[in-house]
């Protein structure tokens, strides 16, 4: 059982008039967020494009039927 000191009085906090947690932003204040979003999207597009355009390490004929990196199975 926890004991709290009896001398502690509950603190009353008053809400400030006109204070809100979120305020509407103007277009000028949104520009940095929009810029970061555009740059992040372009960077992601570039990285995905690099991966999709890369040259395969093996020609298509040698990649078919291959199950692991040690080479084709002996027959």
PDB file of N, CA, C and O in Angstrom:
ATOM      1  N   UNK A   1       0.848  -1.154   0.000  1.00  0.00           N
ATOM      2  CA  UNK A   1       0.000   0.000   0.000  1.00  0.00           C
ATOM      3  C   UNK A   1       0.907   1.235   0.000  1.00  0.00           C
ATOM      4  O   UNK A   1       1.834   1.329   0.805  1.00  0.00           O
ATOM      5  N   UNK A   2       0.638   2.169  -0.896  1.00  0.00           N
ATOM      6  CA  UNK A   2       1.475   3.366  -0.957  1.00  0.00           C
ATOM      7  C   UNK A   2       0.875   4.464  -0.087  1.00  0.00           C
ATOM      8  O   UNK A   2      -0.340   4.631   0.014  1.00  0.00           O
ATOM      9  N   UNK A   3       1.753   5.174   0.511  1.00  0.00           N
ATOM     10  CA  UNK A   3       1.319   6.295   1.365  1.00  0.00           C
ATOM     11  C   UNK A   3       1.716   7.603   0.711  1.00  0.00           C
ATOM     12  O   UNK A   3       2.869   7.786   0.319  1.00  0.00           O
ATOM     13  N   UNK A   4       0.781   8.491   0.596  1.00  0.00           N
ATOM     14  CA  UNK A   4       1.073   9.821   0.068  1.00  0.00           C
ATOM     15  C   UNK A   4       1.079  10.788   1.242  1.00  0.00           C
ATOM     16  O   UNK A   4       0.283  10.660   2.172  1.00  0.00           O
ATOM     17  N   UNK A   5       1.972  11.740   1.188  1.00  0.00           N
ATOM     18  CA  UNK A   5       1.987  12.718   2.278  1.00  0.00           C
ATOM     19  C   UNK A   5       0.682  13.513   2.300  1.00  0.00           C
ATOM     20  O   UNK A   5       0.181  13.925   1.254  1.00  0.00           O
ATOM     21  N   UNK A   6       0.152  13.718   3.465  1.00  0.00           N
ATOM     22  CA  UNK A   6      -1.129  14.425   3.596  1.00  0.00           C
ATOM     23  C   UNK A   6      -0.978  15.920   3.363  1.00  0.00           C
ATOM     24  O   UNK A   6      -1.970  16.613   3.139  1.00  0.00           O
ATOM     25  N   UNK A   7       0.256  16.429   3.412  1.00  0.00           N
ATOM     26  CA  UNK A   7       0.448  17.867   3.232  1.00  0.00           C
ATOM     27  C   UNK A   7       0.336  18.276   1.759  1.00  0.00           C
ATOM     28  O   UNK A   7       0.232  19.464   1.456  1.00  0.00           O
ATOM     29  N   UNK A   8       0.357  17.316   0.856  1.00  0.00           N
ATOM     30  CA  UNK A   8       0.296  17.644  -0.565  1.00  0.00           C
ATOM     31  C   UNK A   8      -1.149  17.973  -0.946  1.00  0.00           C
ATOM     32  O   UNK A   8      -2.057  17.158  -0.782  1.00  0.00           O
ATOM     33  N   UNK A   9      -1.328  19.158  -1.445  1.00  0.00           N
ATOM     34  CA  UNK A   9      -2.643  19.605  -1.889  1.00  0.00           C
ATOM     35  C   UNK A   9      -2.732  19.393  -3.394  1.00  0.00           C
ATOM     36  O   UNK A   9      -1.738  19.560  -4.100  1.00  0.00           O
ATOM     37  N   UNK A  10      -3.886  19.033  -3.885  1.00  0.00           N
ATOM     38  CA  UNK A  10      -4.000  18.880  -5.336  1.00  0.00           C
ATOM     39  C   UNK A  10      -3.805  20.233  -6.020  1.00  0.00           C
ATOM     40  O   UNK A  10      -4.312  21.265  -5.580  1.00  0.00           O
ATOM     41  N   UNK A  11      -3.043  20.178  -7.123  1.00  0.00           N
ATOM     42  CA  UNK A  11      -2.800  21.412  -7.860  1.00  0.00           C
ATOM     43  C   UNK A  11      -3.939  21.656  -8.833  1.00  0.00           C
ATOM     44  O   UNK A  11      -4.354  20.751  -9.557  1.00  0.00           O
ATOM     45  N   UNK A  12      -4.429  22.848  -8.847  1.00  0.00           N
ATOM     46  CA  UNK A  12      -5.466  23.231  -9.791  1.00  0.00           C
ATOM     47  C   UNK A  12      -4.806  23.976 -10.942  1.00  0.00           C
ATOM     48  O   UNK A  12      -4.130  24.986 -10.746  1.00  0.00           O
ATOM     49  N   UNK A  13      -5.012  23.469 -12.114  1.00  0.00           N
ATOM     50  CA  UNK A  13      -4.454  24.146 -13.275  1.00  0.00           C
ATOM     51  C   UNK A  13      -5.596  24.819 -14.018  1.00  0.00           C
ATOM     52  O   UNK A  13      -6.677  24.253 -14.182  1.00  0.00           O
ATOM     53  N   UNK A  14      -5.340  26.001 -14.449  1.00  0.00           N
ATOM     54  CA  UNK A  14      -6.357  26.733 -15.195  1.00  0.00           C
ATOM     55  C   UNK A  14      -5.995  26.716 -16.660  1.00  0.00           C
ATOM     56  O   UNK A  14      -4.824  26.840 -17.020  1.00  0.00           O
ATOM     57  N   UNK A  15      -6.976  26.567 -17.488  1.00  0.00           N
ATOM     58  CA  UNK A  15      -6.753  26.584 -18.923  1.00  0.00           C
ATOM     59  C   UNK A  15      -6.676  28.030 -19.383  1.00  0.00           C
ATOM     60  O   UNK A  15      -7.513  28.863 -19.034  1.00  0.00           O
ATOM     61  N   UNK A  16      -5.663  28.301 -20.164  1.00  0.00           N
ATOM     62  CA  UNK A  16      -5.491  29.659 -20.668  1.00  0.00           C
ATOM     63  C   UNK A  16      -6.520  29.936 -21.749  1.00  0.00           C
ATOM     64  O   UNK A  16      -6.751  29.095 -22.618  1.00  0.00           O
ATOM     65  N   UNK A  17      -7.125  31.080 -21.706  1.00  0.00           N
ATOM     66  CA  UNK A  17      -8.108  31.453 -22.715  1.00  0.00           C
ATOM     67  C   UNK A  17      -7.425  31.650 -24.059  1.00  0.00           C
ATOM     68  O   UNK A  17      -6.400  32.325 -24.151  1.00  0.00           O
ATOM     69  N   UNK A  18      -7.998  31.057 -25.099  1.00  0.00           N
ATOM     70  CA  UNK A  18      -7.455  31.211 -26.438  1.00  0.00           C
ATOM     71  C   UNK A  18      -6.350  30.237 -26.784  1.00  0.00           C
ATOM     72  O   UNK A  18      -5.849  30.270 -27.908  1.00  0.00           O
ATOM     73  N   UNK A  19      -5.951  29.374 -25.870  1.00  0.00           N
ATOM     74  CA  UNK A  19      -4.884  28.421 -26.154  1.00  0.00           C
ATOM     75  C   UNK A  19      -5.486  27.160 -26.753  1.00  0.00           C
ATOM     76  O   UNK A  19      -6.415  26.580 -26.190  1.00  0.00           O
ATOM     77  N   UNK A  20      -4.959  26.741 -27.887  1.00  0.00           N
ATOM     78  CA  UNK A  20      -5.393  25.497 -28.510  1.00  0.00           C
ATOM     79  C   UNK A  20      -4.152  24.657 -28.790  1.00  0.00           C
ATOM     80  O   UNK A  20      -3.053  25.191 -28.938  1.00  0.00           O
ATOM     81  N   UNK A  21      -4.329  23.371 -28.860  1.00  0.00           N
ATOM     82  CA  UNK A  21      -3.185  22.481 -29.095  1.00  0.00           C
ATOM     83  C   UNK A  21      -2.720  22.530 -30.538  1.00  0.00           C
ATOM     84  O   UNK A  21      -1.520  22.445 -30.802  1.00  0.00           O
ATOM     85  N   UNK A  22      -3.636  22.663 -31.465  1.00  0.00           N
ATOM     86  CA  UNK A  22      -3.276  22.770 -32.880  1.00  0.00           C
ATOM     87  C   UNK A  22      -3.898  24.032 -33.451  1.00  0.00           C
ATOM     88  O   UNK A  22      -5.028  24.398 -33.127  1.00  0.00           O
ATOM     89  N   UNK A  23      -3.148  24.669 -34.289  1.00  0.00           N
ATOM     90  CA  UNK A  23      -3.683  25.870 -34.913  1.00  0.00           C
ATOM     91  C   UNK A  23      -3.611  25.690 -36.417  1.00  0.00           C
ATOM     92  O   UNK A  23      -2.746  24.965 -36.909  1.00  0.00           O
ATOM     93  N   UNK A  24      -4.487  26.324 -37.144  1.00  0.00           N
ATOM     94  CA  UNK A  24      -4.429  26.209 -38.606  1.00  0.00           C
ATOM     95  C   UNK A  24      -3.165  26.887 -39.136  1.00  0.00           C
ATOM     96  O   UNK A  24      -2.799  27.973 -38.688  1.00  0.00           O
ATOM     97  N   UNK A  25      -2.510  26.243 -40.085  1.00  0.00           N
ATOM     98  CA  UNK A  25      -1.277  26.785 -40.650  1.00  0.00           C
ATOM     99  C   UNK A  25      -1.580  27.491 -41.959  1.00  0.00           C
ATOM    100  O   UNK A  25      -2.464  27.099 -42.721  1.00  0.00           O
ATOM    101  N   UNK A  26      -0.825  28.528 -42.188  1.00  0.00           N
ATOM    102  CA  UNK A  26      -0.968  29.234 -43.463  1.00  0.00           C
ATOM    103  C   UNK A  26      -0.166  28.481 -44.532  1.00  0.00           C
ATOM    104  O   UNK A  26       0.615  27.581 -44.222  1.00  0.00           O
ATOM    105  N   UNK A  27      -0.372  28.860 -45.769  1.00  0.00           N
ATOM    106  CA  UNK A  27       0.360  28.225 -46.862  1.00  0.00           C
ATOM    107  C   UNK A  27       1.857  28.393 -46.734  1.00  0.00           C
ATOM    108  O   UNK A  27       2.619  27.486 -47.070  1.00  0.00           O
ATOM    109  N   UNK A  28       2.284  29.541 -46.252  1.00  0.00           N
ATOM    110  CA  UNK A  28       3.707  29.809 -46.087  1.00  0.00           C
ATOM    111  C   UNK A  28       4.320  28.891 -45.023  1.00  0.00           C
ATOM    112  O   UNK A  28       5.464  28.459 -45.159  1.00  0.00           O
ATOM    113  N   UNK A  29       3.564  28.598 -43.976  1.00  0.00           N
ATOM    114  CA  UNK A  29       4.066  27.720 -42.918  1.00  0.00           C
ATOM    115  C   UNK A  29       4.039  26.250 -43.330  1.00  0.00           C
ATOM    116  O   UNK A  29       4.760  25.438 -42.750  1.00  0.00           O
ATOM    117  N   UNK A  30       3.224  25.896 -44.316  1.00  0.00           N
ATOM    118  CA  UNK A  30       3.158  24.515 -44.797  1.00  0.00           C
ATOM    119  C   UNK A  30       4.244  24.181 -45.812  1.00  0.00           C
ATOM    120  O   UNK A  30       4.521  23.006 -46.050  1.00  0.00           O
ATOM    121  N   UNK A  31       4.860  25.187 -46.408  1.00  0.00           N
ATOM    122  CA  UNK A  31       5.847  24.941 -47.453  1.00  0.00           C
ATOM    123  C   UNK A  31       6.998  24.024 -47.021  1.00  0.00           C
ATOM    124  O   UNK A  31       7.352  23.133 -47.793  1.00  0.00           O
ATOM    125  N   UNK A  32       7.599  24.184 -45.844  1.00  0.00           N
ATOM    126  CA  UNK A  32       8.674  23.256 -45.467  1.00  0.00           C
ATOM    127  C   UNK A  32       8.200  21.807 -45.381  1.00  0.00           C
ATOM    128  O   UNK A  32       8.917  20.902 -45.809  1.00  0.00           O
ATOM    129  N   UNK A  33       7.023  21.574 -44.843  1.00  0.00           N
ATOM    130  CA  UNK A  33       6.508  20.209 -44.743  1.00  0.00           C
ATOM    131  C   UNK A  33       6.226  19.629 -46.122  1.00  0.00           C
ATOM    132  O   UNK A  33       6.514  18.459 -46.376  1.00  0.00           O
ATOM    133  N   UNK A  34       5.667  20.435 -47.008  1.00  0.00           N
ATOM    134  CA  UNK A  34       5.406  19.973 -48.369  1.00  0.00           C
ATOM    135  C   UNK A  34       6.721  19.672 -49.082  1.00  0.00           C
ATOM    136  O   UNK A  34       6.829  18.676 -49.797  1.00  0.00           O
ATOM    137  N   UNK A  35       7.718  20.531 -48.888  1.00  0.00           N
ATOM    138  CA  UNK A  35       9.032  20.311 -49.508  1.00  0.00           C
ATOM    139  C   UNK A  35       9.691  19.028 -49.032  1.00  0.00           C
ATOM    140  O   UNK A  35      10.266  18.292 -49.833  1.00  0.00           O
ATOM    141  N   UNK A  36       9.613  18.755 -47.743  1.00  0.00           N
ATOM    142  CA  UNK A  36      10.198  17.518 -47.203  1.00  0.00           C
ATOM    143  C   UNK A  36       9.469  16.309 -47.773  1.00  0.00           C
ATOM    144  O   UNK A  36      10.103  15.307 -48.105  1.00  0.00           O
ATOM    145  N   UNK A  37       8.157  16.387 -47.890  1.00  0.00           N
ATOM    146  CA  UNK A  37       7.388  15.278 -48.458  1.00  0.00           C
ATOM    147  C   UNK A  37       7.754  15.010 -49.904  1.00  0.00           C
ATOM    148  O   UNK A  37       7.886  13.855 -50.307  1.00  0.00           O
ATOM    149  N   UNK A  38       7.918  16.067 -50.690  1.00  0.00           N
ATOM    150  CA  UNK A  38       8.278  15.905 -52.099  1.00  0.00           C
ATOM    151  C   UNK A  38       9.675  15.316 -52.233  1.00  0.00           C
ATOM    152  O   UNK A  38       9.890  14.409 -53.037  1.00  0.00           O
ATOM    153  N   UNK A  39      10.622  15.820 -51.456  1.00  0.00           N
ATOM    154  CA  UNK A  39      11.999  15.317 -51.525  1.00  0.00           C
ATOM    155  C   UNK A  39      12.055  13.853 -51.086  1.00  0.00           C
ATOM    156  O   UNK A  39      12.754  13.054 -51.710  1.00  0.00           O
ATOM    157  N   UNK A  40      11.336  13.489 -50.030  1.00  0.00           N
ATOM    158  CA  UNK A  40      11.322  12.093 -49.568  1.00  0.00           C
ATOM    159  C   UNK A  40      10.706  11.188 -50.633  1.00  0.00           C
ATOM    160  O   UNK A  40      11.189  10.077 -50.853  1.00  0.00           O
ATOM    161  N   UNK A  41       9.657  11.647 -51.288  1.00  0.00           N
ATOM    162  CA  UNK A  41       9.038  10.856 -52.345  1.00  0.00           C
ATOM    163  C   UNK A  41       9.968  10.666 -53.533  1.00  0.00           C
ATOM    164  O   UNK A  41      10.061   9.568 -54.083  1.00  0.00           O
ATOM    165  N   UNK A  42      10.653  11.724 -53.930  1.00  0.00           N
ATOM    166  CA  UNK A  42      11.605  11.613 -55.042  1.00  0.00           C
ATOM    167  C   UNK A  42      12.774  10.700 -54.696  1.00  0.00           C
ATOM    168  O   UNK A  42      13.229   9.931 -55.542  1.00  0.00           O
ATOM    169  N   UNK A  43      13.262  10.776 -53.466  1.00  0.00           N
ATOM    170  CA  UNK A  43      14.363   9.903 -53.048  1.00  0.00           C
ATOM    171  C   UNK A  43      13.925   8.436 -53.058  1.00  0.00           C
ATOM    172  O   UNK A  43      14.668   7.568 -53.517  1.00  0.00           O
ATOM    173  N   UNK A  44      12.734   8.163 -52.560  1.00  0.00           N
ATOM    174  CA  UNK A  44      12.228   6.785 -52.571  1.00  0.00           C
ATOM    175  C   UNK A  44      12.040   6.297 -54.008  1.00  0.00           C
ATOM    176  O   UNK A  44      12.373   5.153 -54.318  1.00  0.00           O
ATOM    177  N   UNK A  45      11.515   7.143 -54.879  1.00  0.00           N
ATOM    178  CA  UNK A  45      11.338   6.785 -56.286  1.00  0.00           C
ATOM    179  C   UNK A  45      12.686   6.465 -56.929  1.00  0.00           C
ATOM    180  O   UNK A  45      12.800   5.498 -57.682  1.00  0.00           O
ATOM    181  N   UNK A  46      13.702   7.269 -56.637  1.00  0.00           N
ATOM    182  CA  UNK A  46      15.029   7.061 -57.221  1.00  0.00           C
ATOM    183  C   UNK A  46      15.629   5.738 -56.764  1.00  0.00           C
ATOM    184  O   UNK A  46      16.194   5.004 -57.575  1.00  0.00           O
ATOM    185  N   UNK A  47      15.515   5.426 -55.479  1.00  0.00           N
ATOM    186  CA  UNK A  47      16.086   4.176 -54.959  1.00  0.00           C
ATOM    187  C   UNK A  47      15.372   2.973 -55.567  1.00  0.00           C
ATOM    188  O   UNK A  47      16.024   2.003 -55.956  1.00  0.00           O
ATOM    189  N   UNK A  48      14.058   3.020 -55.654  1.00  0.00           N
ATOM    190  CA  UNK A  48      13.311   1.910 -56.256  1.00  0.00           C
ATOM    191  C   UNK A  48      13.676   1.770 -57.724  1.00  0.00           C
ATOM    192  O   UNK A  48      13.814   0.656 -58.231  1.00  0.00           O
ATOM    193  N   UNK A  49      13.831   2.877 -58.393  1.00  0.00           N
ATOM    194  CA  UNK A  49      14.218   2.836 -59.816  1.00  0.00           C
ATOM    195  C   UNK A  49      15.594   2.210 -59.988  1.00  0.00           C
ATOM    196  O   UNK A  49      15.808   1.448 -60.931  1.00  0.00           O
ATOM    197  N   UNK A  50      16.530   2.516 -59.093  1.00  0.00           N
ATOM    198  CA  UNK A  50      17.858   1.903 -59.166  1.00  0.00           C
ATOM    199  C   UNK A  50      17.774   0.384 -59.028  1.00  0.00           C
ATOM    200  O   UNK A  50      18.434  -0.345 -59.768  1.00  0.00           O
ATOM    201  N   UNK A  51      16.966  -0.092 -58.084  1.00  0.00           N
ATOM    202  CA  UNK A  51      16.845  -1.529 -57.874  1.00  0.00           C
ATOM    203  C   UNK A  51      16.142  -2.226 -59.033  1.00  0.00           C
ATOM    204  O   UNK A  51      16.491  -3.358 -59.368  1.00  0.00           O
ATOM    205  N   UNK A  52      15.174  -1.582 -59.644  1.00  0.00           N
ATOM    206  CA  UNK A  52      14.453  -2.235 -60.741  1.00  0.00           C
ATOM    207  C   UNK A  52      15.234  -2.207 -62.043  1.00  0.00           C
ATOM    208  O   UNK A  52      15.007  -3.056 -62.905  1.00  0.00           O
ATOM    209  N   UNK A  53      16.146  -1.260 -62.213  1.00  0.00           N
ATOM    210  CA  UNK A  53      16.915  -1.174 -63.451  1.00  0.00           C
ATOM    211  C   UNK A  53      18.247  -1.904 -63.391  1.00  0.00           C
ATOM    212  O   UNK A  53      18.971  -1.942 -64.386  1.00  0.00           O
ATOM    213  N   UNK A  54      18.579  -2.474 -62.263  1.00  0.00           N
ATOM    214  CA  UNK A  54      19.900  -3.089 -62.147  1.00  0.00           C
ATOM    215  C   UNK A  54      20.014  -4.310 -63.049  1.00  0.00           C
ATOM    216  O   UNK A  54      19.020  -4.979 -63.330  1.00  0.00           O
ATOM    217  N   UNK A  55      21.211  -4.591 -63.491  1.00  0.00           N
ATOM    218  CA  UNK A  55      21.476  -5.719 -64.355  1.00  0.00           C
ATOM    219  C   UNK A  55      21.576  -6.983 -63.514  1.00  0.00           C
ATOM    220  O   UNK A  55      22.268  -6.983 -62.496  1.00  0.00           O
ATOM    221  N   UNK A  56      20.903  -8.061 -63.911  1.00  0.00           N
ATOM    222  CA  UNK A  56      21.013  -9.303 -63.139  1.00  0.00           C
ATOM    223  C   UNK A  56      22.440  -9.853 -63.193  1.00  0.00           C
ATOM    224  O   UNK A  56      23.160  -9.644 -64.169  1.00  0.00           O
ATOM    225  N   UNK A  57      22.833 -10.551 -62.140  1.00  0.00           N
ATOM    226  CA  UNK A  57      24.184 -11.109 -62.099  1.00  0.00           C
ATOM    227  C   UNK A  57      24.332 -12.297 -63.046  1.00  0.00           C
ATOM    228  O   UNK A  57      25.422 -12.549 -63.560  1.00  0.00           O
ATOM    229  N   UNK A  58      23.256 -13.017 -63.277  1.00  0.00           N
ATOM    230  CA  UNK A  58      23.293 -14.162 -64.178  1.00  0.00           C
ATOM    231  C   UNK A  58      22.334 -13.917 -65.339  1.00  0.00           C
ATOM    232  O   UNK A  58      21.303 -13.266 -65.164  1.00  0.00           O
ATOM    233  N   UNK A  59      22.666 -14.433 -66.527  1.00  0.00           N
ATOM    234  CA  UNK A  59      21.728 -14.311 -67.644  1.00  0.00           C
ATOM    235  C   UNK A  59      20.425 -15.057 -67.334  1.00  0.00           C
ATOM    236  O   UNK A  59      20.397 -15.933 -66.469  1.00  0.00           O
ATOM    237  N   UNK A  60      19.364 -14.711 -68.035  1.00  0.00           N
ATOM    238  CA  UNK A  60      18.043 -15.305 -67.806  1.00  0.00           C
ATOM    239  C   UNK A  60      18.064 -16.830 -67.948  1.00  0.00           C
ATOM    240  O   UNK A  60      17.396 -17.529 -67.186  1.00  0.00           O
ATOM    241  N   UNK A  61      18.824 -17.352 -68.917  1.00  0.00           N
ATOM    242  CA  UNK A  61      18.855 -18.795 -69.146  1.00  0.00           C
ATOM    243  C   UNK A  61      19.433 -19.539 -67.945  1.00  0.00           C
ATOM    244  O   UNK A  61      18.975 -20.635 -67.622  1.00  0.00           O
ATOM    245  N   UNK A  62      20.420 -18.965 -67.288  1.00  0.00           N
ATOM    246  CA  UNK A  62      21.064 -19.646 -66.153  1.00  0.00           C
ATOM    247  C   UNK A  62      20.274 -19.478 -64.862  1.00  0.00           C
ATOM    248  O   UNK A  62      20.461 -20.249 -63.921  1.00  0.00           O
ATOM    249  N   UNK A  63      19.377 -18.460 -64.802  1.00  0.00           N
ATOM    250  CA  UNK A  63      18.607 -18.243 -63.581  1.00  0.00           C
ATOM    251  C   UNK A  63      17.412 -19.173 -63.478  1.00  0.00           C
ATOM    252  O   UNK A  63      16.944 -19.423 -62.367  1.00  0.00           O
ATOM    253  N   UNK A  64      16.905 -19.689 -64.563  1.00  0.00           N
ATOM    254  CA  UNK A  64      15.721 -20.552 -64.539  1.00  0.00           C
ATOM    255  C   UNK A  64      16.050 -21.885 -63.882  1.00  0.00           C
ATOM    256  O   UNK A  64      17.069 -22.504 -64.190  1.00  0.00           O
ATOM    257  N   UNK A  65      15.192 -22.318 -62.985  1.00  0.00           N
ATOM    258  CA  UNK A  65      15.348 -23.611 -62.340  1.00  0.00           C
ATOM    259  C   UNK A  65      16.392 -23.653 -61.242  1.00  0.00           C
ATOM    260  O   UNK A  65      16.643 -24.714 -60.670  1.00  0.00           O
ATOM    261  N   UNK A  66      16.993 -22.543 -60.942  1.00  0.00           N
ATOM    262  CA  UNK A  66      18.024 -22.498 -59.921  1.00  0.00           C
ATOM    263  C   UNK A  66      17.375 -22.304 -58.563  1.00  0.00           C
ATOM    264  O   UNK A  66      16.556 -21.401 -58.392  1.00  0.00           O
ATOM    265  N   UNK A  67      17.728 -23.134 -57.599  1.00  0.00           N
ATOM    266  CA  UNK A  67      17.105 -23.078 -56.287  1.00  0.00           C
ATOM    267  C   UNK A  67      18.006 -22.475 -55.215  1.00  0.00           C
ATOM    268  O   UNK A  67      17.515 -22.010 -54.187  1.00  0.00           O
ATOM    269  N   UNK A  68      19.311 -22.479 -55.443  1.00  0.00           N
ATOM    270  CA  UNK A  68      20.233 -21.902 -54.471  1.00  0.00           C
ATOM    271  C   UNK A  68      21.486 -21.414 -55.183  1.00  0.00           C
ATOM    272  O   UNK A  68      21.620 -21.605 -56.392  1.00  0.00           O
ATOM    273  N   UNK A  69      22.380 -20.807 -54.476  1.00  0.00           N
ATOM    274  CA  UNK A  69      23.506 -20.120 -55.089  1.00  0.00           C
ATOM    275  C   UNK A  69      24.674 -21.044 -55.431  1.00  0.00           C
ATOM    276  O   UNK A  69      25.661 -20.563 -55.987  1.00  0.00           O
ATOM    277  N   UNK A  70      24.618 -22.329 -55.135  1.00  0.00           N
ATOM    278  CA  UNK A  70      25.749 -23.206 -55.364  1.00  0.00           C
ATOM    279  C   UNK A  70      25.802 -23.754 -56.778  1.00  0.00           C
ATOM    280  O   UNK A  70      26.720 -24.507 -57.102  1.00  0.00           O
ATOM    281  N   UNK A  71      24.860 -23.405 -57.623  1.00  0.00           N
ATOM    282  CA  UNK A  71      24.897 -23.848 -59.003  1.00  0.00           C
ATOM    283  C   UNK A  71      23.819 -24.866 -59.295  1.00  0.00           C
ATOM    284  O   UNK A  71      23.037 -25.236 -58.419  1.00  0.00           O
ATOM    285  N   UNK A  72      23.786 -25.316 -60.543  1.00  0.00           N
ATOM    286  CA  UNK A  72      22.756 -26.286 -60.909  1.00  0.00           C
ATOM    287  C   UNK A  72      22.970 -27.622 -60.223  1.00  0.00           C
ATOM    288  O   UNK A  72      24.091 -27.970 -59.851  1.00  0.00           O
ATOM    289  N   UNK A  73      21.887 -28.366 -60.059  1.00  0.00           N
ATOM    290  CA  UNK A  73      21.978 -29.688 -59.417  1.00  0.00           C
ATOM    291  C   UNK A  73      22.581 -30.698 -60.385  1.00  0.00           C
ATOM    292  O   UNK A  73      22.295 -30.678 -61.582  1.00  0.00           O
ATOM    293  N   UNK A  74      23.408 -31.570 -59.855  1.00  0.00           N
ATOM    294  CA  UNK A  74      23.980 -32.610 -60.734  1.00  0.00           C
ATOM    295  C   UNK A  74      22.888 -33.614 -61.125  1.00  0.00           C
ATOM    296  O   UNK A  74      21.986 -33.921 -60.346  1.00  0.00           O
ATOM    297  N   UNK A  75      23.007 -34.110 -62.360  1.00  0.00           N
ATOM    298  CA  UNK A  75      21.996 -35.080 -62.826  1.00  0.00           C
ATOM    299  C   UNK A  75      22.497 -36.490 -62.806  1.00  0.00           C
ATOM    300  O   UNK A  75      21.765 -37.411 -63.168  1.00  0.00           O
TER     301      UNK A  75
END
